[in-house]
Amino acid sequence: MAELALRELRKTYRSRGRPAVDAVRGIDLELRSGELLGLLGPSGCGKSTTLRMIAGLETVTGGDILVGGASVVGRPAQARNIGVAFENYALYPPLSVAENLAFGLKARRRGARGSRGEVARKVAEIAERVALTDLLQARPAGLSSGQKQRVALARALIREPDVLLLDEPLSHLDAAQRDTTRRELKRIQGDLGHTTILVTHDQEEALSLADRIAVMKDGVIQQLGTPYEIYDSPANVFVADFVGEPAINLLPGISTGDGHARLSRTVSFALPVKVAQDREIVIGIRPEDLELSGGDGVPARVSAHEPLLESGIATLALEGVVRPLVALTGPEVRLVRDERVRVGADPGLTHVFDAETGDSLR
Ligand SMILES: Nc1ncnc2c1ncn2[C@@H]1O[C@H](COP(=O)(O)OP(=O)(O)OP(=O)(O)O)[C@@H](O)[C@H]1O
């Protein structure tokens, strides 16, 4: 396995008669050998373009890509030793699973093809790893989405790549398959220790699989950190809003200068840091960090309560505040519409952002 580094990587798509699209605007990333990095962002943020440039399927407008310290930018895809498992599987329908896997091996070894025995041994070995042994003679059409996904993964792995690229590996799976395949993927990646980039728009996928996450928007990395760092200390409003389910409450307010944010004439929350008086800010409080208490706290009216099994979700109205507040409630809490409650938040868990730039002020 090798380290992977992206240096100031850029991509501008130019097509005649159309404005140029700056899809990737100077990305810097360093992956340790064996690390799994999640590249997370909304549709159109440049994730796939980044992956395709690393794989050699897309030209680079600027910057460099280094595998094990050596630039691969000038090399064609087949000479990069990078394994790619794409969203749409790209399996060959007339071939059996075993043949699809062997094909992956041969495609790279053109000229220096391994012996038949060696190919068969590698196919058997990788099939065992990803639990495909019983399906080696099946055709792709007869497989479930999760099984097809495992074949695509096995085909990328059989090349013993220096770097593994996974593009939305779980997006075609139903909820139950996604859970099991995600666990399998984590186990396999952990066992084999490939340096891996996983592209996804699904925060759960990124949070559960990745050692570190790079959150991307408009071709720029907004924040790079461990899942906990991203979740606990979002660098800006975009990251705070993109990561977390239900989404963080983001409420515009004015700093009072004495460690509070005023959200309306009667509603204010304590801030984790001192902010200059009259500065326009946005406070962020995660639904799970709000406490419904009988004692102190801000008066609120319940506008809806969804009691789920392990927890509930309360939607609350604060006096004079336009946006509703969403709070997670414990399994024992029963609320009715229009009930009056008090809601509070630990200032240590409250986030504060500049209203204009969106940057965190913590
Ligand atoms: N071949 C192309 N020609 C022109 N523009 C492109 C091309 N491919 C992608 N783009 C544009 O580049 C930007 C980034 O696209 P990209 O597919 O990398 O984003 P993404 O984050 O992977 O989104 P998705 O998850 O929807 O694939 C988008 O604005 C997209 O429209």
The ligand as a Gaussian input file, in Angstrom:
#p B3LYP/6-31G(d) Opt

LIG

0 1
 N      -17.632000      16.202000     -18.643000
 C      -18.060000      17.338000     -18.078000
 N      -18.173000      18.480000     -18.813000
 C      -18.574000      19.629000     -18.252000
 N      -18.880000      19.770000     -16.959000
 C      -18.806000      18.677000     -16.163000
 C      -18.394000      17.410000     -16.683000
 N      -18.404000      16.511000     -15.669000
 C      -18.798000      17.184000     -14.569000
 N      -19.046000      18.489000     -14.860000
 C      -19.459000      19.549000     -13.907000
 O      -18.454000      19.645000     -12.911000
 C      -19.039000      19.865000     -11.630000
 C      -18.605000      18.756000     -10.693000
 O      -19.156000      17.515000     -11.146000
 P      -18.869000      16.122000     -10.417000
 O      -19.582000      15.063000     -11.169000
 O      -17.439000      15.978000     -10.183000
 O      -19.591000      16.355000      -9.025000
 P      -20.047000      15.282000      -7.949000
 O      -19.832000      15.938000      -6.640000
 O      -19.378000      14.005000      -8.179000
 O      -21.593000      15.161000      -8.214000
 P      -22.457000      13.837000      -8.408000
 O      -22.502000      13.175000      -7.070000
 O      -23.783000      14.371000      -8.842000
 O      -21.762000      13.049000      -9.459000
 C      -20.536000      19.934000     -11.860000
 O      -20.881000      21.292000     -11.975000
 C      -20.728000      19.215000     -13.166000
 O      -21.862000      19.710000     -13.847000

